[in-house]
């Protein structure tokens, strides 16, 4: 799967990549975005992410559906190890 992290603010690209590819969550804002908690995401956003919320929505639209949408999905994605964990399970 080819994911375009360049659609996100530069200071968030590595964090988003760590989460999606390895299931490693790096902060409260990203957690709120991935859990689809709009109010919490805005509360935790820095000024740059506040301005980029539309791009975050476009990014999620193209991200794997299993990695975002609810706290349960986020927890399962972290346990699974992101895309890398998914690929390892598929090889078995």
C-alpha positions, 0 to 999 in steps of 0.5 A: 500500500502506497500512502502519501504522508506528504499531504500532512504537515511536515512535523507530523509525517514521521508520527503518522508513518510510525503509527500506520506502518508499525502501530506506534502511537506518538501523541495525543493529537494523532490518537484523537485524529485516528480515533475519529474524535474531532473535538479532542483532536482540535483541543490537542492540535497545535496551530499548524494542525488546526489549519491542516484539519481538512488535509487530515480528513483527506489523509484518513480517507486514503489510509487503511480503514482498519487503522482509524475510526474508533478507539477500538480500531486504534487499539487493535491496530497498535496490537497488530503492529500496523501494516508491518504486522499485517504483512508478517501475519499474511506471510504465515 
